Amino acid sequence: MFRNLLKNSKRFASNKSYQVTTYARPDDLYITRGLNAKLYDDVNNREFVDFTAGIAVTALGHSNPEVAQVLFKQASTLMHSSNLYYNTECLKLSEKIIEKTRQLGGQYDASKVFLCNSGSEANEAALKFARKHGISQNKTKQEIVAFENSFHGRTMGALSATANPKYRTPFGDLVPGVHFLNLNDQLTRLQNFVSAKGDQLAGLIVEPIQGEGGVFPVPLETLTGLKKICEAHNIIVIYDEIQCGLSRSGKLWAHAYLPKEAHPDIFTTAKALGNGFPIAATVVNEKVNDALVVGDHGTTYGGNPLACAVGNYVLEVLSDPKFLEQVNKKGETLQNGLRQLQKSFSDQIVDVRGKGLIVGCQFKENPGPVVSKARELGLLIITAGNNTVRFVPPLTIEDETLHQGLSIFAEAVKSVYRS
């Protein structure tokens, strides 16, 4: 099989002409298979350490055999039946999300789950639910607070709550009534804005760890203060845990680091829940659910038995306290390795930050050359905002592979800055 891939490399190159022009990809890289934290390009006979995990998706590693078995078994039983009827895997997953969340320090009043297919969809649902709750209180209560440096998705609603003009500007007018504030402002400034607009604000959406923006954990006191301000004005608080949730931060949810009084009314999750199979969830409390009626929202594929069977397995593994312990140990290894490198390149590396296995290494200038050199040397890494290299490897990465990847990254940095 792999010999045939080598023979067909020219054909693969010509196939690129059939792809819509929305991605910038390396011309000479074709991913053909994976194994835990390694990816392989059998067209060019290359092996890579993978520090991307499909952008924080394959938390249990590539080609996980247990996930493959779940897929096979469920696909042989029932793949889809629609939301006209209950299916048992959907019901089990909804209960498991709520129970595991409460047990492991997440949203203490989490109550109901809406299952869908992607992070953008989960955030669309959250924004709609917040607006429905607001309108049920006061017809003028429809607007949303979001934050600079955020990323919530590319569909029109989620994009409207994403601050970066690079994503917004090409598409003209978006959903109106979204206000972008600065998370670094004093809470008094945020308080003043919310107090002035309280009768118009339905919801506030924030990532507990801003991923795309550069891996910035939001200070706990800021999130606690925001929740207090919003609660005083009956504003629904949404935590976007699409990237930082599901054990990536070292706890099942990043907001599990917060006291109960700072917990959200809604939180969203996706990415790792299917380990590569599309599935997402929007989790709400009773206050939000009470504003919803039959027909308010829907999805064709969301909650299908195949996706939910995978989600049930993945969530069971990710929520194991022993699993969480090893995520934190590996996170310490990763951050310690990067900080050692920072000492040698203090003029280029200005910060290392993160929690668990979502870590950012911020450079003084665009780290694109480092990313390219790392790929040349056999390591796949990705960038984020603020000149940051983002490290989100599979949570199951072996210690040996983690050290191997760190060594390659160090070599790439040395090659770029000491050449």
Beta strands, then each sheet from edge to edge (+ up, - down):
strand 1: 33-35
strand 2: 38-41
strand 3: 46-50
strand 4: 110-116
strand 5: 143-147
strand 6: 178-181
strand 7: 201-206
strand 8: 209-210
strand 9: 216-217
strand 10: 236-240
strand 11: 266-269
strand 12: 280-285
strand 13: 349-355
strand 14: 358-363
strand 15: 379-380
strand 16: 382-384
strand 17: 388-391
sheet 1: 1+ 2- 3+ 15+
sheet 2: 4+ 12- 11+ 10+ 7+ 5+ 6+
sheet 3: 8+ 9-
sheet 4: 13+ 14- 17+ 16-
end
